[in-house]
């Protein structure tokens, strides 16, 4: 019990010292900005698959999002509108700029996780020499490539789930267990490979478990309580749906950073 209290106290302290609530808002904003090009790329890939539509993409998405009638209607409308506009995108040069725009959300998450690696003892007043500037330049290029690869992986993930459903339609449907497994692997990769300082997969397991459990538990509670305590959707329509999506996304990003804080706290305790 004493170790748990120490871990909890240090985790809360680290979360506050690194302004993770601020980075959560920052990441939420950039994720929203990158959401449209991200969805366009997904639909462009899905358009290449036989017998599948934007509604099928929505079904996959709502396995990791709270199922609210107004929100689901808004997402399905957006996906349907983008279906025709994204045809032929992957064969054009616009795919590169769209991928870059879609990676901004990953960039914001990367910034938040990198913030957890900062130390108070770092030099802040000394001028960097030429070697340090060159190293930072190389690091920026590596981080940019890493963000693009992560974004591309996420773009391909949902169509890959649809392909699995096509191939194995006679045996099973894409179950919630499979979605949780994919989410677990993606979050583990984010913690281990996305920050500038790489970690072992084993060391990032505690935060990954915490994030997955809290993600799906919070989404279920959100879908259960919001329709009962929030009645504005009938009055404000789609505007209320946008607000609910942003509210859910903000807390999901905070949960993601909380998992990163847990991993860093355990790492700090091991070092001591």
Secondary structure, DSSP 8 states (H G I E B T S, - for coil): -HHHHHHHHHHHHHHHHTTHHHHHHHHHHHHHHHHHHHHHHHHHHHTTSTT--HHHHHHHHTTTS---HHHHHHHHHHHHHHHHHTTTGGGSTHHHHHHHHHTHHHHHHHHHHHHTT--TTS--SS---HHHHHHHHHHHHHHHHHHHHHHHHHHHHHHHHHHHHHHTTTT----HHHHHHHHHHHHHHIIIIISSS---TGGGHHHHHHHHHHHHHHHHHHHHHHHHH--THHHHTHHHHHHHHHHHHHHHHHHHHHHHHHHHHHHHHHH-
